[in-house]
């Protein structure tokens, strides 16, 4: 090979080494290079959710707020909207109406939930019962049971779920710190938890925008996302560790992360799409059958899964690269200052 060709080859290798979009002559996704865009999108959405929480306020379910649940049995067919209209006209109160079935008597039931710390008086219950019996005279509506819900019970459950989430995050950090200690596992674990917090914010935003009640379904979605999202993040860290072992110092840190994300992105998308399709089918069936209680679990779970793919590939690894680069820069500056100080002493 001539000297000119050697120089051209070396120049090409140097150019590729400094180009985060090229690895071994192949193009990779420049995820790290677009990190500011990703951060702006996520921070803008979180800011929007905070504003909406202050302005329109999230709806809180009766188990967290306290109130009264009135359950009636009926025959034939009736709609929740019609029942809700009767409640509104009779008591001038907001209520959540759901239909179900009692497993023991096989009777159809309609449940009316009122969020109120004072409960519903006997007079109001009698007035509502008479109004329902008059409106749905052919449905033979009868009182099945009446329950007063204490808000303290729901709050205890809420705080227990929060403790479970925090405990899961701490265990995640410890596990990742140990498993990926060769690539700085502690920082990798911390930023994986940051990505999980990002996903939980997206789920919360879905509940606020869609006006779903903050209920047991909310906590169920949160705990499900904790396990689902961290899996994709760990796979990326595992590929980063594997590529670093194989390629050594041939690649810069940005190239290493871009390559690892590119290699695992297809798998993450395919896995998520299959699960999202299943949840979307559940949502469609619920809409057709009018089962609103399950929609408040299935649809936010879809949002959380999509957010999980995004955060696992665009938030956690880019934050980790930024931190590693910051640490390296500080170490280099400290070493340079120490060297200059020793030189001045001489």
Order of alpha helices (4+ residues) and beta strands (2+ residues): alpha-beta-beta-alpha-beta-alpha-beta-alpha-beta-beta-alpha-beta-alpha-alpha-beta-alpha-alpha-alpha-alpha
